[in-house]
Amino acid sequence: MAYPMYEVDWSVLPPEQNRRFNPTFNIATIKQVVNEAIERVRMPTPTRLRDLIRQIRAARTAAEERSVVNKECAYIRSTFREEDSVWRCRNIAKLLYIHMLGYPAHFGQLECLKLIASPRFTDKRVGYLGAMLLLDERQDVHLLITNCLKNDLNSNTQFVVGLALCTLGAIASPEMARDLASEVERLIKSPNAYIKKKAALCAFRIIRRVPDLMEMFLPATRSLLTEKNHGVLITGVTLITEMCENSPDTLNHFKKIVPNLVRILKNLILAGYSPEHDVSGISDPFLQVKILRLLRILGKNDAEASEAMNDILAQVATNTETSKNVGNTILYETVLSIMDIKSESSLRVLAVNILGRFLLNNDKNIRYVALNTLLRTVHVDTSAVQRHRTTILECLKDPDVSIRRRAMELSFALMNGQNIRAMMKELLIFLERSDAEFKAHCSSAMVLAAERYAPSSKWHLDTLFRLLLKAGNYLRDDTVSSTIQIVSAAPAERQAYAAMRLWTSLERCALSGDATERQPLVQVAAWTVGEYGDLLVSEASNAISMVDEDGVDDFSRPSEEYVIDIYQKLLWSTQLSITTKEYLLLSLAKLSTRFTTRPSQDKIRVIIDTFGSHIHIELQQRGVELSQLYRQYAHLRPALLERMPAMEAPSAGARDQLDAEAEADAAELAHHSPPQRADRPEQDALLDLIIGSEPLSNGDTEHEPPTAPANNDATSNDILDLLSGLDLSTPQTVPTPIANSVPASNLLLDGLFSTPQPAPPATQPESTVTALERNGLRVELGVARAGPGGGDTATLTMRAANSARAALTDFLFQAAVPRTFRLDMMSPSGTVLTPQGEITQVLKITNPSRTPLRLRIRVSYNIEGTPVLEQAEVNNFPPDLFN
């Protein structure tokens, strides 16, 4: 090694490069140099790192690569046995490269410690790098490295101190952090800016590992904001941000520094050109972003602090250049800060307008960020976001799938009673052209929005019919029942209008052969035509206006024989599901009492008789029962198949749940995607829910739209259905109204002449059971029980409340019951639980055995990016719940 003869600033060089001026260059040093020379002569020179890399890259097969690595590892092991190997540094460097390739290199841990203890800077640098890569807190060598770190933290060379601080921040265990925290706190007060910056970052890592040590660093941290060095400033702001996010008391302590932060940010904006910190014409954007983020934390829910930073935020928003991506980054952070603090209304309008400009940017990433931010802040100032509604709807046509998804969610968040007509037209066009992954989410939210904001009953019906036509099998399971309820409760003129509109759609599906893709439409149409078929074919239908909301009238009155032919075509189809055929078969039987001509009666009877020998037992049973109405009990047929009364509308609690679902779908619809099949380790984790108890059945809150005809009568109570999240054969959670007319489990005429049973009693007032209360999350179960002798079904309403300061995202509530019970779970009102907010979900539990209820629950969510999983068992339900 050649030593420099002269250096201007030799005091900052490592010791081994200053041997000419090093006072320790004495007889001992001369001996070391001589021994090294003898060692080099005695031992062969090992392979250099670059030569090893070249050999490994030249390997043509994996086996050849392993051969090269194993040979080199064997040589490195042999050199490690030498006490004073001069090639230890080179061998550790090669070992680190081998470790990065994925080969075991743990045998080099002690050699790294020997390099750290070496007085040479090059040895220390490689030794500390090896310690960061090869050591972890589970290794006993951590005890050995603590003393080395303490010695180097007291070194006179700033580069050695910097190496020790970096290593401590990377591998510090809680014990090591407690032992060396005082040394780090001392170095934060160092006059050397290089050491102060490294010490602040090390303190940041230590606080993350051991939050209890935060108080130790508080006095020294505030002084970091008085430094002029930008490196010290940015590390100081980072350290204060971490403290404020982890401790409310510390947050209140640092609210006094808001004027200091405002002054620093103002200086950055007004400062002239500085080549040292300039990025695309902006002075130190990294420091500006850090300060804006800290201001956002300090000003949240604090009017005084927000007032102090309003002016500077307005200056940043108006003076930042947007031609470069760096300026857009600062504007984005400014918008987030304005929306999070208690800012003035004009400032919030300015922030929304900035996001509106982002929507017009050609960069897809910037447009996505704008849509995502608008979705998060739309509840703060909805009227300001409404001004950009046209631009948002244009984003529905964007080729990028992520932008389309966010634009769809934001469109539902902006929907209200004034713009429902225009926005629903745009969303119907989007639904028709969208990919399959969007149809389920979009159609569900459209159903809820139409329910909430419908300007008239006719518009509501027309919108639902268009949804049934365009969404196909992707509609939610309960859409069929809710549409039937709306039709049954409508006036007679609306019922006739619905029958005629749905008949037109049913006819087109049958003739075009796409009924398989629109089975919810076929089910609703079959029920409606079966109930109001007499209005469909009567002469009085000509007097009813068939002009829909778009001014289209495409209805032509069919004959009775033609209607029966369409039914026969659909019933003979091999692609329709069993449930759809059940709707059609019972609807056809009802038409036998609606149609008056003798040929129609005979044709219906022949079709029904053919189902008496159907291969499927459910259809065969219905065919046999309905055939009996033509023979032995013909006199009872008109009374049994008469028109159903108007169905009751959902209760107030259920309607509130629908409203909450509409808001949740608009705000966080992306999280409602059908669950993917879990990997095996996740299934094993979920199985912990049922360990130590009898077999349980489960309720599934997700309803995936079928992509192929599903056999809906098959049921499964296997707990793995809950785990996998994919069960297309799950029974519908909302009872099908048509199924109420012909029970599937008993013959139609069994007990016909027996004593009528009393009507089920009304439910008792709801009581509340606390199921879970941890970390600000409170989960309660409202129990609505039947009265004395009131049946074996109870309704539980889950209410999750959040008293924490942060929102809980990806909120998922799961429940399991013993196998003797049956559990049906409705869709939740949302997946984002805001502070002081609430999520509700309805559970229906059937208990034929009337045994005491035991319920196991599991709640999972993310809080500030950290996943949390809680579970509990609830067994303190009222003892007379099912009695």
KOLPADREN-783554 format. One record per residue (C-alpha): x negated, y negated, z; residue in one letter. Coordinates in steps of 0.5 Angstrom, whole numbers, plus 500, padded with zeros to 3 digits. Each point is the difference from the previous one (the first is absolute). Example, Ala and Ser with C-alpha at 12.3 -4.5 7.8 and 13.67 -1.06 7.14 Angstrom:
KOLPADREN-783554
475509516a 498493498s 
***
This chain:
KOLPADREN-783554
500500500m 497493498a 501495505y 501493499p 494495500m 504494501y 508498502e 503493501v 505503504d 497506503w 503500507s 507503497v 497506497l 500506503p 494502504p 497505496e 499495494q 496495505n 495505502r 495495498r 503495505f 503505505n 496500507p 502507501t 495502494f 495503505n 496507501i 507504501a 502497493t 494502496i 501507503k 507500498q 498498493v 494505500v 505506502n 505498495e 494500494a 498507503i 507503500e 501498493r 494503498v 502507504r 507500498m 503500493p 504494497t 507501501p 505499494t 502493499r 507498501l 501498493r 497506497d 505504505l 506496497i 497502493r 500507501q 507500503i 503497494r 496504495a 503506503a 505503495r 504505505t 503499507a 495506502a 494497497e 502493504e 501504507r 493504498s 496493500v 504497506v 498507504n 493500498k 499492502e 504501506c 495506502a 494496499y 503494504i 501505506r 493502500s 497493500t 505499506f 496505504r 494495499e 499496506e 497494497d 503500492s 498494496v 505502495w 506500505r 503494497c 500502493r 503507502n 506497504i 501495494a 501507496k 504503505l 505494500l 501501493y 501507501i 505499505h 504495495m 500506495l 504504505g 495505503y 499501507p 494495503a 502500508h 493503501f 497493499g 503497506q 494500504l 495498495e 505494499c 499498507l 492501500k 500495494l 504495504i 495500505a 494499495s 497493501p 501499492r 505496497f 501505494t 501506505d 505496504k 504498494r 500508497v 501502507g 506496502y 503501493l 500508501g 503499507a 506496497m 501506495l 498506504l 502498507l 507500503d 503499507e 501507501r 492502500q 496500506d 494496497v 505494501h 497500507l 493500497l 501494495i 503495505t 493499503n 497498494c 506496498l 499496506k 492499499n 501498493d 506495502l 494496504n 495500495s 497494498n 501501492t 507498498q 500506494f 499505506v 506497504v 504500494g 499507498l 502502507a 506496500l 503503494c 498507502t 504498507l 506498496g 500506496a 499506505i 502497506a 504505505s 504497506p 494501504e 495497496m 504494499a 501499508r 493501501d 497495495l 506495499a 496495505s 494500495e 505499494v 503494504e 493497502r 498500492l 507497498i 497494504k 493500497s 498494496p 498504494n 506500495a 498507497y 500503507i 506496502k 504503493k 498507501k 502500508a 507497498a 501506495l 498505505c 504497506a 506500495f 499508499r 499501507i 507496502i 503505495r 497506503r 501498508v 505494500p 499499508d 493497498l 504494497m 499496506e 493500500m 499497493f 505494501l 495495503p 495501494a 505500495t 503493500r 493497499s 500504493l 505495497l 495494501t 494503496e 499497493k 497507497n 506503496h 498507501g 501498508v 506497499l 503506496i 498505505t 503496505g 506499497v 501507499t 498502507l 505495503i 506503495t 498507503e 501497507m 507497498c 503506497e 498504506n 502496506s 506495501p 496497505d 494498496t 505498495l 502494504n 493499502h 498499493f 506495498k 495494503k 496501494i 505499495v 497493499p 493502499n 502505494l 504495497v 494495500r 496506497i 505501495l 500493498k 493499499n 500506496l 505497495i 497493500l 493503500a 496498493g 496505496y 496505504s 496505496p 499504506e 508502501h 503498494d 504505496v 503498494s 501493502g 503501507i 495499506s 500507504d 507503498p 498506505f 500495506l 506497498q 504506500v 497502506k 503494503i 506500497l 502507503r 498498507l 504494499l 506504498r 499504507i 499494504l 506497497g 505505500k 506499505n 497493503d 503494497a 494495503e 494504497a 504501493s 501492500e 493499501a 498504494m 506498495n 496494497d 494504499i 504506497l 503495495a 494497498q 497507498v 506502496a 500494496t 492499499n 498507499t 498501492e 504506498t 497501493s 495506503k 502506504n 496497506v 505494501g 506505499n 497504506t 500494505i 507498497l 503507502y 497499507e 503493501t 507503498v 500505505l 498495505s 505495498i 505506501m 498503506d 500493504i 505496502k 499495494s 504495497e 505501495s 497496495s 493504501l 504507499r 503497494v 493499497l 498507502a 505503496v 499495494n 493503501i 502507499l 505498495g 494498496r 496506501f 506504497l 498496493l 493502501n 498505494n 496504506d 504506502k 497501507n 502492501i 507501498r 500507504y 498496506v 505494499a 505505500l 498504506n 499493504t 507498498l 503506502l 497499507r 502493501t 507500496v 503500507h 496493502v 503496495d 505504495t 502493496s 493499498a 499506497v 507500497q 497495495r 495505497h 506505499r 499500493t 493501500t 501506504i 505503496l 495499494e 495505504c 505505500l 498501492k 493500502d 496507497p 496500507d 504505505v 498497506s 502493498i 507503498r 501503506r 498494504r 505496496a 506505501m 499499507e 499493500l 507499496s 504504505f 497495506a 502494496l 507503498m 506496503n 508499499g 498494495q 495504496n 503507500i 503500493r 494498496a 495504504m 504506500m 500499492k 492500500e 500506505l 504504496l 496499494i 494501504f 503507502l 502502494e 493499497r 496502506s 496506502d 503506504a 496498506e 504493500f 507503499k 501503507a 497493504h 504495495c 506504500s 501501507s 498492501a 505498495m 506504503v 499497507l 499493497a 507501496a 503502507e 498494503r 500494495y 506503495a 504493498p 506505498s 502507501s 501500492k 492498499w 498505506h 504506496l 497498494d 493499503t 500507503l 503503494f 494497496r 495503505l 503507500l 499500492l 493497500k 497503507a 502507498g 498505505n 495495504y 506497504l 500501507r 504506503d 505496504d 502495493t 505505498v 504500506s 499493501s 503498493t 506505501i 502497506q 500493497i 504503494v 505503505s 501494504a 501495494a 507498498p 504504495a 498496494e 492500502r 501508500q 503501493a 494495498y 495504503a 503507497a 500497493m 493497501r 497507503l 504504495w 496496494t 494502503s 501507502l 503501493e 493497497r 496504505c 504507497a 499498493l 493498500s 498506504g 496495506d 505502505a 494504504t 496493501e 506497502r 503504505q 502495506p 504497494l 504506498v 501501507q 503494502v 504500493a 503507501a 502498507w 504493497t 503503494v 502506505g 504495504e 502495495y 501504494g 507499499d 498492500l 495502494l 505503495v 506496502s 503495495e 499495506a 493500499s 501496494n 502494504a 494500504i 494496498s 494504499m 495494499v 494501504d 495494503e 497500493d 506499496g 500507497v 506504499d 498507497d 506504504f 505505495s 505503504r 499508499p 505506500s 501505505e 497505496e 494496498y 498499508v 501507501i 495502494d 495495503i 501504507y 499506497q 494498496k 496498506l 502506504l 498505495w 493496500s 494504503t 496494502q 505497505l 499501508s 505504504i 502494504t 502496493t 504506498k 503500507e 502493499y 503502492l 504506502l 503497506l 502494496s 502504494l 505503505a 503494502k 501498493l 505505500s 504496504t 499494497r 501502492f 507502498t 500504494t 501508500r 493501496p 496496504s 502504506q 499506497d 493498497k 498498507i 502507503r 496504495v 494496502i 501500507i 501508500d 494501496t 496498506f 503505505g 494505497s 495494500h 493503502i 499494505h 504502506i 502493502e 503499493l 503507500q 504498507q 502494498r 503503493g 503505504v 504496505e 502495495l 503505495s 504502506q 503494500l 503502493y 503506503r 502502507q 500493502y 502496494a 505496504h 495497504l 495498495r 503493499p 499498507a 494503501l 497496494l 503494501e 496493500r 495499506m 502494504p 495494500a 493502504m 498496506e 494495499a 494501504p 500498507s 497493502a 494504502g 499503494a 501494496r 495496504d 495506498q 502499493l 498493501d 494501503a 498505495e 501495494a 495495504e 495506501a 500502493d 499493497a 494499505a 497507500e 503504495l 493503498a 500504506h 506503498h 497505495s 502507500p 495504505p 494504497q 498507502r 496499506a 493504500d 499506505r 497496505p 506495501e 505506500q 496503506d 500493503a 508500499l 500507503l 498497507d 507497500l 503507501i 495503504i 502503507g 507500498s 506505497e 500499492p 503493498l 504498494s 499493497n 502494497g 497497494d 501492499t 498500492e 504502495h 496502493e 504499494p 501507496p 496500494t 503507498a 507503502p 500501507a 503506504n 503495505n 504506504d 494503502a 497498507t 494501504s 498498507n 493502500d 496495504i 495500494l 505496496d 499494504l 493501500l 499501492s 505494499g 502503493l 507504501d 505499494l 505505503s 501496506t 508499501p 503493499q 500496506t 506497498v 506505500p 503500493t 507498500p 502504495i 498506504a 504498505n 506502496s 498508499v 496502506p 494505498a 500504506s 507502500n 506502495l 504495498l 506503503l 498503506d 504497506g 504496496l 506502504f 497500507s 501495505t 497493498p 493498504q 500494503p 496494497a 493499503p 500495506p 496494499a 493499502t 498497507q 496494501p 493500498e 495501506s 492499499t 494505501v 493497500t 496505496a 493497499l 497493503e 493499499r 495494498n 506496498g 504505496l 507502504r 504505496v 507501503e 506505498l 507497500g 504507502v 507499497a 504507503r 506503498a 505500506g 503506504p 501506495g 498495494g 495505496g 493502499d 497494497t 497493503a 497494497t 493497502l 498493498t 493499500m 498493502r 492499500a 498493502a 493497500n 498495506s 493500497a 497494496r 498504494a 505503495a 500508500l 500502493t 501507496d 505501506f 503507500l 504504505f 501507500q 504505504a 501507501a 505504504v 501508502p 502504494r 507501503t 501493499f 501496493r 497493499l 501495495d 496494499m 503494496m 495495497s 496495505p 502493499s 492498498g 493502501t 497494503v 502498507l 498493501t 499497507p 506499504q 504504494g 504506500e 500506495i 506505501t 502507497q 506504501v 499508502l 506505500k 499506504i 505506500t 500505506n 505506498p 497503507s 501494504r 494501504t 496494503p 496496495l 493500499r 496495495l 493499499r 498494496i 494497497r 499493498v 494498495s 498493498y 494496498n 498494504i 495495497e 498506496g 499505505t 504506500p 504502506v 504506502l 504501506e 505506502q 505501506a 505505502e 507498502v 504504504n 504495504n 506500496f 507499504p 502507502p 507500497d 498498493l 503506497f 505501505n 
***
